[in-house]
Amino acid sequence: MTGARLQTRLTRAIGTRTPILCGGLMWLATAEYVAACVNAGAMGYITPRSYPDLAAFEDALRRCRDMTEGRAFGVNLYISARPEQNDALSDWIGLIERHNVACVETAGYSPAAFLPRLKAAGCHVMHKATTLRHAAGAARAGADAVTLIGAECGGHPGMGDLPAMLLAARALDEIDVPVIVGGGIGSGRQIAAALALGASGVLIGSRMLVADEIWAHRAYKAHIAELDENATTTVLKSLRNTYRCLANEAATAVQALEAGGERDYAVLRPYVGGAAQKTAYETGDWTQGILSLGPAAAFADRLEPAGAILKRLTQDAIAALDASQNVIIRDPVRSVAE
């Protein structure tokens, strides 16, 4: 009954029981995590950039296929503004083709150049965008669905400061393919609100960081579970590469450098580079590295399996939808008169 209550255009297209997408997480969206999300009725995306080489990524695809017992799962493909950073994309798509990966989440720059090959492979492609213009462009190019990411998003929310729900509402007026809401989503109430808005699903990331299947050090996850909605900040806006992250010592240092006029990425790299992030996840020293995080971490109240998190989100969404049906709107004229 739960699955039937939350079926949308998106769930029918990709075959999930819930309209929840667990987005690609750099270093953390491994086969084990993605399989746990998929087995719980959501969609998850392995992040190939998290693996040291092509062989390791292919092994992750095989393991995820085994763990999901043939259920559909996804891969995240980040398309960089720097062409040299996209050299591996063709090889990754080759493995997506070989292993019959059902879903692909593209992000960053336009996926237009890669869509023909992905669609020919039978992939359902969802493009993640931070502006209505870019989302509409991806839809015209052939993306099967679009995700509108608001300023609340952990990681790269783009250069704007518009909230996710506003962007999604605008997209629903302009775009015919299914629209997904991303950024700041971490509760069942928000999922219900997104569905009531007309969205076909939600994208979540920070809420899932406390999942048992996330390999990061327990000390890091325990810290996330203690945070409220005020625990994030942004850096790198001066480089036109805004990044929302945990408000820690590393973020404070980067903000001080930017405020002092520093614009040389080489100077900032020790703080913002991927190696620092990975070390923080490995050691649990959450004071180091620019660690992607959105305010939805406030809902990550305890460490538990991904399946338990998704079950709670689903149950809370249904409860919120039920409650909304019982709301009585009184006639404002009569209310004033009374």
Salt bridges, closest charged atoms under 4 A:
GLU32 OE2 - ARG63 NH1 2.09
GLU58 OE2 - ARG62 NH2 3.33
GLU58 OE2 - ARG98 NH1 3.04
GLU58 OE2 - HIS99 NE2 2.81
ASP59 OD2 - ARG63 NE 2.84
GLU97 OE2 - ARG117 NE 2.90
GLU105 OE2 - LYS128 NZ 3.75
ASP144 OD1 - LYS119 NZ 3.48
GLU174 OE2 - ARG170 NH1 3.40
ASP301 OD1 - ARG207 NH2 3.94
ASP301 OD2 - ARG302 NH1 3.91
ASP301 OD1 - ARG312 NH2 2.78
GLU304 OE1 - ARG302 NE 3.42
GLU304 OE2 - ARG312 NH2 2.59
ASP322 OD1 - ARG5 NH2 2.63
GLU338 OE1 - ARG330 NH2 2.50
GLU338 OE2 - ARG334 NH2 3.78
